[in-house]
Amino acid sequence: MVSFECDYIAGAHPEILNRLAETNMESLPGYGMDHYTESAKEKIKAACGMPDAQVELLVGGTQTNSVVISTMLRDWEGVIAADSGHVSVHESGAIEFTGHKVIELPSVDGKLEADMVRAYLEKFHSDVTNDHMVFPGMVYISFPTEPGTLYSKAELEALSDLCREYEIPLYLDGARLGYGLMSNACDLTLQDIARLTDVFYIGGTKVGALCGEAVVFTKGNRPEHFMTSVKKRGALLAKGRLLGIQFDTLFTDDLYFRISRHAIEMALKIKEIIKEKGWKVYMDSPTNQQLILMTKEEMEELGKTVVFDRWGIYDDMHTIVRLASSWSTTEEDIKALAEA
């Protein structure tokens, strides 16, 4: 069997495992107070072109979204997200569990459009009864989006300008950030994202690490006593060295970007296979996630040798199937997929 189920089917990149093994017997402070974590933060700030940014390392994506959103919102506020957004669909109500509503708006190719967000904000603030409503206090987007599409620089600038106008933060979920930035269709840089957002995170779990995400507060806006809030919400790792060493390795010699580029190169080969075999594409993705439509019979046949993700129901006859490449995808995997 060969797996294209998701982008975290493998453990961690060998260079990370080597660093973890090499440093395993070092006695280091806990909770991210070690020098590897400090080094990782400095490297991330340099890569973002923001020496004054505030960087924090958390354990996973859902915890990161929950902590960042709940600590930046006030009691009466909710977060605007696309109806297909990760916090809207696939986080088991984690945001609502903190007492904050996810305010869903229709998505276009998985993205929020600035004009639609503006229309919602204008309507809300003109409503004389809005004291009885959940106030929009943040805009959440993913890059790449859930179906693997990308915001252009112009689209991100429009959302950023809108958030500045309404004085609410723009938060970018970068669980697969490397795969977005290294796409041939991307016209954004990491520095652009840091400049245009108020907070974002650099995903490690899906991009070569065993676990971990690096949150970047770009405007000196890290919530007060943030670490205390992280611990209260179960997202603080006692052996913080595990995260520090991993991100220090990922941001040494451009490893994060090199392995992300590899995933994109493998995804392009998957796209070519899909095209050659005549599969119908659900949504054209320039990143590492490829979505096609398959019947039950076709899934059963492919499933004999290939593991894939059943992404969602399309109609009575077809299921949306996801084939995901990653840093760990090999040429042999691609060959096996083509044969299957």
Secondary structure, DSSP 8 states (H G I E B T S, - for coil): -EE-S-S-SS---HHHHHHHHHTTT----STT-SHHHHHHHHHHHHHHT-TT-EEEEES-HHHHHHHHHHHHS-TTEEEEEETTSHHHHSSTTHHHHTT--EEEE--BTTB--HHHHHHHHHHHHH-TTGGGS-EEEEEEEESS-TTS----HHHHHHHHHHHHHHT--EEEE-TTHHHHHTSTT----HHHHHHH-SEEEEE-TTTT-SS-EEEEESSS---TTHHHHHHHTT---SSTHHHHHHHHHHTSTTHHHHHHHHHHHHHHHHHHHHHHHT--EEE--SSSEEEEEE-HHHHHHHTTTEE-EEEEE-SSS-EEEEEE--TT--HHHHHHHHH-
